[in-house]
């Protein structure tokens, strides 16, 4: 099948003129296809009225059209770009690298021990040990260059600066690992953290790894020397590592029953990723040094000081193989805390779109008395669904929701987002913001999450649609005259919908 191009996705000028002629006045002239900047980029926090005649059911329509085309990445249908779908695992890595059984057996076993959190029960402290057991074969530079180039757009490792080329090879090597499925995890050693409380002990997992090499279980530990979680709000730490492996160390965070937990996304809120721009997103993830977004490190440092004993939990839906760099960046730049990543058994698109909700639900159920501050950006449709969903299901637990409006400051973010789920949430519980400094002067501990100097002008529905859809007021000045909005734009519903789909392809190709 011939590759779809951007040209093939936009209406020919003759057809465009014919459709426009059939529409009510004013008449649009046929012109070169251009993407009109999102209205949110002209007014940083303003959103626009949901045009229900155009948008009811639009997500399912987009899903159907895109899936029928076959050669379009399926995550586009949900507006959640993810460059790390379907990474090679297990036997496919062995095959692609041409490894023999003897060669693989000689490779040392490694462990990704993800920094865990622990909760307190009547039986004492329980630590959620989770991670992956794998082997990382040695790959020569020429082969690494070939493998890395698969992940780059309009460039190659050979064209990158030397330091970026080295990083691209390192990240690629971390992807081409062989997970050790259906094996026993070596005893996990637990020790006091930097001469802190607790005592040394070995923890044995009760079962083998999954076929993808994952392990994930809450296990009780000997709590001697530790303060009970129902008697303190202090975060206690323990050092842990998976014995008989390399790279298997991590810090466990013992989180009291009550207090505040900041749950933070990472991409485009804590670091500049541009995950909505494939070329830039891949370079920022594979090759370039990680760069903090604006002065978010200062904001988080202030929270860690002004909100004593706050627990920081970092949640990314990237798969496990590529998250070690994320951990290093966070611990060098932001307050230390526990981590969640996407387990390898959540590998397809449908699972990816539910993994955030799965991990958040686990966190909320583990700490039913704690309150949560949820931080992310509008480029993730699962965030726009799951964060308000958590408020609706757990209103007493959600202290604040903070969302960076990426379309307001980055013209490369052309993915629409839906604010519908926020319409029944009190304004003092959430805020859409543009700059990191917008998060200052907020009394989070006082249950106020809205900086009144940052106007919201919030309406509910799809935002950031192409061609200025939603930018025009309804005719006759009626805010509820939704059909008038399409007429005022001089387009009909079919043309508008096609423009929306064309915009999505323009972003990808």
C-alpha positions in Angstrom: 0.0 0.0 0.0 1.3 3.4 -0.9 2.3 5.6 2.1 -0.2 8.2 3.0 1.1 11.8 2.6 -0.1 15.0 4.2 -1.4 16.1 0.7 -3.6 13.1 0.4 -5.3 13.9 3.7 -6.5 17.4 2.9 -9.4 18.2 0.6 -8.6 19.2 -3.0 -9.2 22.9 -3.6 -12.0 22.1 -6.1 -13.9 19.9 -3.6 -13.2 22.4 -0.8 -14.8 25.2 -2.9 -17.8 23.0 -3.7 -18.4 22.2 -0.1 -18.0 25.8 1.0 -20.4 27.0 -1.7 -23.1 24.7 -0.2 -22.6 26.2 3.2 -24.3 29.3 4.5 -22.8 32.7 4.1 -20.1 34.0 4.5 -18.4 32.0 1.8 -14.8 30.8 2.3 -12.3 31.0 -0.5 -10.3 27.9 -1.3 -6.7 28.4 -0.1 -3.6 26.4 0.7 -4.2 24.0 3.6 -2.8 25.6 6.8 -3.2 24.7 10.4 -4.7 27.6 12.3 -3.1 28.0 15.7 -5.2 26.8 18.6 -7.2 29.7 20.1 -5.7 28.8 23.5 -2.4 30.1 22.2 -3.8 33.6 21.9 -5.4 33.5 25.3 -3.4 31.5 27.7 -6.0 30.0 29.8 -9.2 30.5 27.8 -11.2 27.5 26.6 -14.2 27.5 24.4 -17.8 26.3 24.3 -18.3 22.7 23.3 -20.1 22.8 19.8 -22.2 19.7 20.4 -23.5 19.4 16.8 -19.9 19.0 15.7 -18.3 17.2 18.5 -20.7 14.7 20.1 -19.2 11.3 19.4 -16.2 12.8 17.6 -13.8 10.6 19.5 -15.4 7.4 18.3 -15.7 8.8 14.8 -11.9 9.6 14.8 -11.2 6.1 16.2 -13.2 4.5 13.4 -11.7 6.5 10.6 -8.1 6.2 11.7 -8.3 2.5 12.4 -9.8 1.8 9.0 -6.8 3.4 7.4 -4.6 0.7 8.8 -1.1 2.2 8.6 -1.6 5.0 11.1 -0.3 4.6 14.6 -3.4 3.6 16.6 -2.5 5.8 19.6 -3.4 8.9 17.4 -7.1 8.0 17.8 -6.9 8.9 21.4 -4.5 11.8 21.1 -1.9 10.1 23.3 1.3 9.9 21.3 3.7 7.3 22.6 7.0 6.7 20.8 7.8 3.6 22.8 5.0 1.3 21.7 5.7 -2.4 21.0 9.4 -2.4 22.0 11.2 -5.6 21.4 11.2 -8.1 24.3 12.6 -11.5 25.2 13.0 -13.8 22.2 12.6 -11.0 19.7 15.7 -9.3 21.2 17.6 -12.6 21.2 16.7 -13.1 17.5 17.5 -9.6 16.4 20.9 -9.7 18.1 21.7 -13.2 16.9 22.4 -14.5 20.4 23.0 -18.2 21.2 21.9 -19.8 24.4 25.5 -20.0 25.6 26.1 -16.3 24.9 23.0 -15.3 26.8 23.8 -17.5 29.7 27.1 -15.8 30.1 25.4 -12.3 30.5 25.0 -11.2 34.1 21.4 -10.8 35.5 20.3 -7.3 36.2 17.3 -5.9 38.1 15.3 -2.8 37.6 14.2 -2.2 41.2 11.7 0.7 40.9 11.7 3.0 44.0 8.7 1.7 46.0 6.2 3.1 48.5 5.0 1.3 51.6 1.8 1.5 53.6 1.1 0.7 57.2 -1.5 -1.8 58.4 -2.3 -3.7 61.7 0.4 -6.1 60.7 3.0 -3.4 60.3 4.7 -1.9 57.2 4.1 -3.4 53.8 6.5 -2.5 50.9 5.4 -2.7 47.3 8.4 -4.3 45.7 8.2 -4.0 41.9 10.5 -4.0 38.9 11.9 -6.2 36.2 14.6 -8.9 35.9 16.6 -8.9 32.7 19.9 -9.4 30.9 21.6 -6.7 28.9 23.8 -8.2 26.1 26.8 -6.4 24.8 26.0 -4.9 21.4 28.8 -3.5 19.1 28.6 0.2 18.1 27.7 -0.4 14.5 24.7 -2.5 15.4 23.7 0.0 18.1 23.8 2.7 15.5 21.5 0.7 13.2 19.0 0.0 16.0 19.0 3.6 17.3 18.3 5.0 13.9 15.0 3.2 13.9 13.8 5.5 16.6 15.0 8.8 15.0 13.2 11.0 12.5 14.9 13.0 9.8 18.3 12.4 11.3 20.6 9.5 12.3 23.1 8.7 15.1 25.9 9.5 12.7 24.6 13.1 12.3 24.2 13.8 16.0 26.8 15.5 18.2 29.1 13.0 19.8 27.5 13.3 23.3 24.0 12.9 21.9 25.1 10.0 19.7 26.5 8.3 22.8 23.3 8.9 24.7 21.2 7.5 21.8 23.2 4.3 21.9 22.9 4.0 25.7 19.1 4.4 25.5 18.9 1.9 22.7 21.0 -0.6 24.6 18.6 -0.2 27.5 15.7 -1.1 25.2 17.3 -4.2 23.7 17.5 -6.3 26.8 16.3 -9.8 27.4 13.6 -10.0 30.1 13.9 -13.1 32.4 10.4 -14.5 32.6 9.2 -17.2 34.9 12.3 -17.1 37.2 12.6 -16.7 40.9 13.7 -13.2 42.1 16.7 -13.3 44.3 16.1 -12.2 47.9 15.6 -8.5 48.2 17.9 -7.0 50.9 16.4 -4.2 53.1 18.7 -2.0 55.2 18.4 1.3 57.1 18.7 4.3 54.8 21.8 6.4 55.6 21.9 5.3 59.3 18.2 5.9 59.7 15.6 3.7 61.5 14.9 0.0 60.7 17.0 -3.1 60.7 18.6 -5.3 58.0 16.5 -8.2 56.6 16.0 -10.3 53.5 12.6 -10.4 51.7 11.7 -13.3 49.5 9.1 -12.9 46.8 6.4 -15.6 46.9 6.3 -16.3 43.1 8.2 -16.1 39.9 8.4 -13.2 37.5 5.8 -12.8 34.8 6.6 -14.0 31.3 7.8 -10.4 30.7 10.2 -10.5 33.7 8.1 -8.3 35.9 7.5 -8.6 39.6 5.1 -6.6 41.7 3.9 -7.4 45.2 3.2 -5.9 48.6 5.2 -7.8 51.2 5.4 -7.2 55.0 8.7 -6.3 56.5 10.1 -6.5 60.0 9.1 -3.1 61.4 11.5 -3.1 64.4 12.9 0.4 64.9 10.4 2.0 62.5 7.6 4.4 63.6 4.1 3.2 63.1 2.4 4.9 60.1 -0.7 5.8 62.2 1.5 7.6 64.7 3.5 9.9 62.5 3.4 12.0 59.4 7.1 11.6 58.7 8.3 9.9 55.6 10.7 7.1 56.6 13.2 5.6 54.1 14.8 2.2 53.6 17.5 1.1 51.3 16.6 -2.0 49.1 18.4 -4.0 46.5 17.9 -7.2 44.6 20.7 -9.5 45.6 22.8 -11.4 43.0 22.0 -8.8 40.4 23.6 -5.6 39.1 21.8 -2.2 39.1 19.2 -3.5 41.5 19.2 -0.9 44.3 16.4 1.5 45.1 15.0 3.6 48.1 11.7 2.6 49.6 9.5 5.4 51.0 7.4 4.5 54.0 4.3 6.7 53.7 2.2 7.4 56.8 -1.6 6.9 56.8 -2.4 10.6 56.7 -0.8 13.5 54.9 -0.3 15.0 51.4 1.0 13.1 48.4 2.1 14.9 45.2 1.4 12.6 42.2 3.3 14.1 39.2 3.7 13.3 35.6 7.1 14.0 34.2 7.0 14.7 30.4 6.3 18.3 29.6 5.5 19.2 33.2 8.9 18.5 34.9 11.0 18.2 31.8 10.9 19.5 28.3 9.9 16.6 26.1 7.5 17.8 23.5 5.9 14.4 23.5 3.3 15.7 21.1 6.0 16.5 18.4 7.4 13.1 17.2 10.7 14.4 15.9 11.5 16.6 18.9 10.0 14.2 21.4 12.3 11.4 20.2 15.4 13.5 20.2 14.6 14.9 23.7 14.0 11.3 25.0 16.8 9.5 23.1 19.7 11.9 22.6 19.5 15.3 24.2 20.3 16.0 27.9 17.1 16.3 30.0 16.1 19.9 30.7 13.7 21.0 33.4 10.7 22.9 32.3 10.9 26.5 33.4 11.5 26.8 37.2 9.4 23.7 38.2 12.4 22.5 40.4 11.9 25.7 42.5 8.2 25.1 42.7 8.6 21.5 43.9 11.4 22.5 46.3 9.1 25.1 47.8 6.3 22.5 48.2 8.7 20.1 49.9 9.6 22.8 52.4 6.3 24.5 52.9 4.3 21.3 53.1 6.3 19.3 55.6 6.6 15.5 55.2 4.9 15.6 51.8 5.3 12.4 49.8 6.3 12.8 46.2 5.3 10.1 43.8 6.3 10.2 40.1 4.2 8.4 37.6 5.1 8.0 34.0 3.4 5.7 31.5 6.7 5.1 29.6 7.7 1.4 29.6 10.2 0.1 32.1 13.1 -0.2 29.8 13.5 3.6 29.2 12.7 4.9 32.7 16.1 4.6 34.4 17.2 8.0 32.9 13.9 9.5 34.2 14.8 8.3 37.8 18.3 9.8 37.6 16.9 13.1 36.3 14.2 13.3 39.0 16.6 12.6 41.8 19.1 15.2 40.5 16.5 17.9 40.0 13.4 17.3 42.2 12.5 16.1 45.6 13.1 12.3 46.0 10.1 10.0 46.0 8.6 6.8 44.9 8.1 5.8 41.2 5.6 4.1 38.9 6.2 3.1 35.3 4.4 1.0 32.8 4.9 -2.7 33.3 5.7 -4.7 30.2 2.5 -6.6 30.4 0.8 -3.3 29.6 2.3 -3.3 26.1 -0.4 -2.6 23.7 -2.3 0.6 23.0 -5.5 -0.3 24.8 -3.6 -1.2 27.9 -1.4 1.9 27.7 -4.5 4.1 27.8 -5.6 2.4 31.0 -2.3 2.0 32.8 -2.4 5.5 34.5 -5.9 4.8 35.9 -4.7 1.4 37.1 -1.7 2.8 38.9 -3.5 5.8 40.3 -6.3 3.6 41.7 -3.8 1.3 43.3 -2.2 4.4 45.0 -5.6 5.8 46.2 -6.7 2.4 47.6 -3.4 1.9 49.3 -3.7 5.3 51.2 -7.4 5.9 51.7 -6.8 8.6 54.3 -4.2 10.6 52.4 -5.0 13.6 50.2 -3.5 13.9 46.7 -2.2 16.8 44.6 -2.3 15.7 40.9 0.0 17.4 38.5 0.3 16.9 34.7 -0.4 18.6 31.3 -3.2 18.7 28.8 -1.4 16.8 26.1 -2.4 13.4 27.7 -6.0 12.5 27.1 -5.8 9.8 29.8 -4.9 12.6 32.3 -7.8 14.7 31.2 -10.0 11.7 31.9 -8.4 10.1 34.9 -7.6 13.1 37.1 -11.2 14.5 37.2 -12.4 10.9 37.4 -10.5 10.4 40.6 -12.1 13.5 42.1 -15.6 12.3 41.2 -14.9 8.9 42.7 -12.8 10.1 45.7 -13.7 13.8 46.3 -12.3 13.7 49.9 -8.9 12.5 48.7 -8.2 14.9 45.8 -6.7 18.1 47.3 -5.7 19.8 44.0 -5.5 19.2 40.3 -2.9 21.3 38.4 -2.7 21.0 34.6 -0.2 22.8 32.4 -1.9 24.0 29.2 0.8 23.0 26.7 -1.1 24.5 23.7 -0.8 27.9 25.2 3.0 28.0 25.1 4.0 25.4 22.4 2.7 25.8 18.9 3.8 22.2 18.1 1.1 20.8 20.4 -1.9 20.5 18.0 -3.7 17.7 19.8 -7.2 18.6 21.1 -8.1 17.9 24.7 -11.4 17.5 26.5 -12.3 19.5 29.6 -15.8 18.0 29.9 -15.0 16.0 33.1 -14.1 19.2 35.0 -17.6 20.8 34.8 -18.8 19.5 38.1 -15.6 20.1 40.0 -15.4 23.3 42.2 -12.9 25.8 40.8 -10.9 25.9 44.0 -10.0 22.3 43.4 -8.2 22.7 40.1 -6.3 25.1 37.9 -5.1 25.2 34.3 -1.9 27.1 34.2 0.6 28.3 31.6 3.9 29.1 33.4 5.4 27.4 36.4 5.2 30.7 38.4 1.4 30.4 38.1 1.7 27.8 40.9 3.0 30.3 43.4 0.7 32.1 45.9 -1.6 29.1 46.3 -2.5 27.9 49.8 -2.5 24.2 49.1 -2.5 23.3 52.8 -5.5 25.5 53.1 -7.4 23.5 50.6 -7.2 26.2 47.9 -5.7 25.3 44.5 -6.6 28.3 42.4 -4.4 31.3 41.9 -7.0 34.0 41.4 -4.6 36.1 39.3 -4.7 33.4 36.6 -8.0 33.7 34.8 -9.5 30.4 33.7 -12.4 31.5 31.4 -13.2 27.8 31.4 -15.9 26.2 29.3 -16.3 22.5 28.9 -15.7 20.2 25.8 -13.0 19.7 23.2 -10.4 22.5 23.2 -7.6 23.3 20.8 -9.5 22.2 17.7 -8.1 23.2 14.2 -9.1 26.1 12.0 -10.2 28.1 15.1 -13.3 25.9 15.7 -14.9 27.2 18.8 -13.3 30.6 18.4 -16.4 32.3 17.0 -19.4 33.2 19.2 -22.7 31.6 18.3 -24.9 33.6 16.1 -27.5 35.9 17.6 -25.3 36.1 20.7 -26.7 32.9 22.1 -24.2 30.8 24.0 -26.4 27.8 23.5 -27.0 28.1 19.7 -24.5 25.5 18.8 -25.6 25.0 15.2 -25.1 28.7 14.6 -21.4 28.3 15.4 -20.8 26.1 12.4 -22.7 28.6 10.2 -20.7 31.5 11.5 -17.6 29.7 10.4 -18.9 29.2 6.9 -18.5 25.4 7.1 -20.7 22.4 7.5 -20.2 19.6 10.0 -18.7 17.2 7.5 -16.0 19.7 6.4 -15.2 20.6 9.9 -14.8 16.9 10.9 -12.6 16.2 7.9 -10.4 19.2 8.9 -10.1 17.8 12.4 -8.9 14.4 11.0 -6.6 16.1 8.6 -5.0 18.0 11.4 -4.2 14.8 13.3 -2.5 13.4 10.2 -0.6 16.6 9.6 0.8 16.2 13.1 2.0 12.7 12.5 3.4 12.8 8.9 
